[in-house]
Amino acid sequence: MLTMNTALTGNRRQASSAAFGVAAAVLLWSLLGATGLLVILKAFPWLQTSLKVLGGCYLLWLGVTKIISTRKNASAKVLFEKGHQVRELDGKKLFILSFVTSLLNPKTGLFVISLFSVVIKGSVTWPFVFMAMSIMGLITLIWHLFLSFAFSRSSAQKAYQKVSRIFDYFTGGLFTLFGAKMLASS
């Protein structure tokens, strides 16, 4: 959602930075999975609960701040000036934001870690592990770059301008609900 929202309100370069941040987080999760984090999480359930609480709080914060910022903007026209977003975020900030968001999403982490615990057995070589990590990161990157290309097109941005407030409330609401659900399951 972060990559799509960035593409719709910014430009392709900004959305690509977000895409690289998500892919980097998936690579880190896969490295943690390959090195046995799932075993540690099973041995110390409190650590898994702590990750869920941290991730849930972060998603709640993202959702609530998105809703508040949407409310502050009187109309969708405030966001755009001649088809471009007034407030520019640099690529580094977007990379970090998407990296942290993906890293603090325990569902993403547990999915990747679980996948690695099934695929990687004791006799697997490190080149195989590196290849599996690279493929997972590359698939994630390609998908998010596709999103950044598709949603940064002027036709998509024009359509978004018509429904931006609704979409932003929806995005903020989803982040808030995901965060609350994650906290409730802790």
N, C-alpha and C positions, 0 to 999 in steps of 0.2 A: 504494500500500500504506500510505503514511503517513496519508493521509486516512481510509482505512477503519479502520486501527488506532486512530486518534484518536477516530473516531466510536464504535467498539466499547468503548473503555475510558474515554471521557470523555463529552462531550455534544455536541449539534449545534452550539453556538456555537464550541466549540473546533475541531471538525472543519471548520467553515466558515472559520475563520482559516487552517487548513492549506490549504484549497481556494484561498483568495485568494493564498496564498504560491506555490502551484504555478502559478496563472494569471499572476501577476506575473513569474515566471521565464520562462514561455513568451513573454510579451510582450517581455522583454529579449532572449531568444534570437532572436525574430523581428526585433527592431530591429537586432541584430547581423547577422542574415542579410540584411536589407534594405540594410545599409550596406556589404556586401561582405566579411564575415569569412571566408567560404568561399574567396575569392580569396587572402586573407592566409594561411589555413591550408594551401592548396595550395602557395603560394610558400615557406612556412617549415614543412616537415613536423615539425621538432623542436617547434614550438609545439603542434601537434596531439597529438604524443606526450606532451608535458608536461601537457596538459589531461586526457588519458586516465589518466596516472599519478596526477594529483591527484584526479580523480574516482574512480578505483579505490581509492585509499587511503582516501578519505572513505567510500565504500560499505563497505569492509572494516571501518573503525572503527564505522560504524553497526551492521553485522551482529554484530560481536563484542560490542559493548556491549549489544545487545539480548539476545543469548544469555546473557551474564553476568548481566544484571539479571533474566532469567527464572529462572536457576538460584538466584539469591538469594532469590526468593520461594518459600517452601516449598510453597504451593498457590495455586491461582487465587483462593481466597477472600480472600487477603491483599489483592488488588487492589481488592476491592469492599466497600463498607460500605453496606448498604441500597440496593443497585443503583447506587451511584455510586463513581467512582474516588476513592480516598483522597487520592492526590497530584494536585493540580490544577496544570496548566500554564496560564499566561495566554495570551491570544490573540496577543499580540505575539511571544512566544517561539515559539509554534507557527507563526506566519506566517514568521518568520525561518528556523526549522528547515526548513520545507517549501520555502521559496524557495532556500535554500542547497543543499538536497538536489537539487532540480530543476535548479538552475543548474550544479551540479558533475556532472550526469549527461551525459556527452558524447554518448550515444546520442540523448537528447532534443534536445540542442543541434544535433548534426549533422543530425538529421531535419528540424528546423525550418529550419536554415540551407540545407540542400539543397533543401527545398521552395521557399524564397524565391529561390534562385538559378535554379530552373527557371521559376518564375512571373514573376519580375521581370526585365524586359529593359531595355535602355538608354532606350527611349522611354516607359517607364511613369512616370506622374506621382506625386508624393508623396501626393496625396489617395487614389489607388488603393492605394499601399503602406500608408498608415494604415488604410484600410478592411480590407485583407487581414490586417494585424496585429490589428486589433480583432476581426475574425471569429474568428481563431485563438485569441485570448485568451478570447473569450466562449464558444466551444465548450468549451475546457478548463475554464473556470470552471463552466459549467452541468453538465458531467459530474462534476466533483469535488463540487459542491454536491449533486447527486443522490446520490453515494456517502455524503456526510455525513448526508443525510436518511435514506437507506435503512438505514444501519448504526448510526445513533444511536437507532433505535426500540427500545423496551424488549424486544420479542420477539427482535430480533437480538442485543441485549446479553445476554439470558438464555441464548440458545443459545451465545453466545461464552464465557460464564462456564464452561460445561461443558467446553470444549475450548481454553481460553485458553492454557494452557502449550504445547500442541501447536502452536497457531497462532503463538504468539510465537517458538517455536523455528524454525518453518517460515519466518517472516518474517525472523528474524535470519540463518538459513541462506541464504535467497535473496539478501539484501543481501551476505553474505559471498561467495557464489558469483559474483554479478555483479561484485563488486569484484575478485575473483581473476581472473575471465575478462577483465576490462578490463585489468588489469595484465599478464596473459599476452599479450594482443594488442598491447601497446605496443611 
